[in-house]
């Protein structure tokens, strides 16, 4: 029976963490800007006016002992929804900026074993291009599909590596950052003091401007009478939040109070922008909540019976 193959793009199409000062590399091949007079460049750092045309070169290096053929294309970058990692669009996805403006001298390149091939790159910025940052990448996609998985159904993996492009189009820049849709989910034991209590704080970090931001987020929780319950700088946030991108993030609060009423505030900041948002925090043990419901229900029932008897006496 013939195997069923599923196309998966892996490798540096998903580049998490802060940019590193070296070529995009998956161990088998690398993609980077061609060496300039000033030396090696880890990424394309470009600036241009609307309507300008830029010329550069990209080098694909094959580190294996067999020839490889790669598809070359430009792609727009975005932040992944899961953790805000730097990723680029696949070849069959719609491209809107760098993925449309940048063209390689060849769409396919054959690289010998332990060899390198350099290809020209032309980037034409439209006259009506929006000012600000336009991130993307030049991607080398291996034409060879690797098969994994035993049996009749296997998985075909096509790997790709992308050299990042950081393009800034001249004009007014607007840094703008917001914290949206804060939610708190509180879990605690049925009986107070018999288990762990925690809260999960979910929020959306949104870059509403036209420049890439390196955000910081501070969390502060206050209880009754303004008591500080928690104050910390959050760590699990994207190192680069690209223009017009948003990510949904969560923060764990272990040992959250089991009986409290207050407010949780998140403050997001980056260069020249800062915004805060808050949400109410109510913690009530399940046992106490159940008793409270019974008391309220009992009181309501008593009032209803009293009113009914009063009406009966007046008839």
Buried (B, 14 or more C-beta within 10 A) or exposed (E): EEEEBEEEBBBBBBBBEEEEEEBBBBEBBBBBBBEEEEEEBBBBEBEBEBEBEBEBBBBBBBBEEEEBBBBBBBBBBBBBBEBBBBBBBBBEEEBEBBBBBBBBEEEEBBBEEEEBBBBEBEBBBEEEBBBBBBBBBBBBBBEEBEEEBEEEEBBBBBBBBBBBBBBBBBEEBEBBBBBBEBEBEBEBBEEBEEEEBEBBBBBBBBBBBBBBBEBBBBBBBBBEEEEEBBEEEBEEBBBBBBBBBBBBBEBEBEEBBBBBEBBBBBBBBBEEBEBEBBBEBEBBBBEEEEEEEEEEEEEEEEEEEEEEEEEEEEE
